[in-house]
């Protein structure tokens, strides 16, 4: 059981470049989300989706774009990378977003450095 | 909006010491509460959870009780081990205030010395 799979695990980008962080889950989860983790800040929500074709912004959406064309995949696009986007990114999923008790499962993270 | 406050770290303990990490929350609606653990270089793993008032979550010797009257969900372990060294995150999930998303505290780094 693969769970939540993120690629790549490590990436170095130059300022202004664009890239996509991939996220896939094989648990037929409706809810998926992206967080970024920065020292002393905890985890902050970037974007989330409650089902295919539905996305919404979280706390820190600027500079990022998402789409949800299938239940399984939820890619995160950095449109024009900036050093402030240097962070660890986590994709997460759960059965639904409408029941607060459902556990949210996390991928192993993607370490992104923008130089 | 919803928020979680947990004690600042880092926390350094000797092996077999008692651990408490305080966590309090503010939420509209009726949140579920979670503790996640992150080992060095890894992602987040669910440690335990509680979905309603007075529920006690437990796992791997860790416990936390959902206290609605004090809006708290403190993490405890009676005897820590070196292998418990990690960052611990308290979080809430509420369909009302947070649209079903997890709201995290800033994390508490625990180091256990032999």
Contacts between the chains, C-beta under 8 A, distances in Angstrom:
chain1	res1	chain2	res2	distance
A	31	B	100	6.5
A	33	B	101	6.3
A	33	B	102	7.9
A	35	B	102	7.9
A	40	B	106	6.3
A	41	B	106	6.5
A	42	B	89	6.6
A	42	B	104	4.4
A	42	B	105	5.9
A	42	B	106	4.1
A	42	B	107	5.4
A	43	B	44	7.7
A	43	B	89	7.0
A	43	B	102	7.6
A	43	B	104	4.5
A	44	B	104	7.9
A	45	B	101	5.3
A	45	B	102	7.6
A	48	B	99	7.6
A	48	B	100	7.9
A	48	B	101	5.7
A	50	B	100	7.0
A	56	B	99	7.3
A	58	B	101	6.6
A	90	B	43	6.2
A	90	B	44	6.7
A	92	B	102	7.5
A	96	B	100	7.6
A	97	B	95	7.3
A	97	B	99	7.0
A	97	B	100	3.2
A	97	B	101	7.4
A	98	B	95	5.8
A	98	B	100	6.2
A	99	B	95	7.1
A	100	B	29	7.9
A	100	B	30	7.3
A	100	B	31	6.0
A	100	B	32	4.2
A	100	B	51	7.1
A	100	B	93	4.5
A	100	B	94	5.4
A	100	B	95	5.1
A	100	B	100	6.7
A	101	B	32	4.5
A	101	B	49	7.3
A	101	B	51	3.7
A	101	B	93	7.7
A	102	B	93	7.9
A	103	B	34	7.6
A	103	B	46	5.4
A	103	B	49	6.6
A	104	B	34	7.9
A	104	B	46	7.9
A	104	B	93	7.0
A	104	B	102	5.5
A	105	B	46	7.5
A	106	B	36	7.7
A	106	B	43	4.7
A	106	B	44	4.3
A	106	B	45	7.5
A	107	B	43	5.8
A	108	B	42	6.5
A	108	B	43	4.3
A	109	B	42	7.5
A	109	B	43	4.9
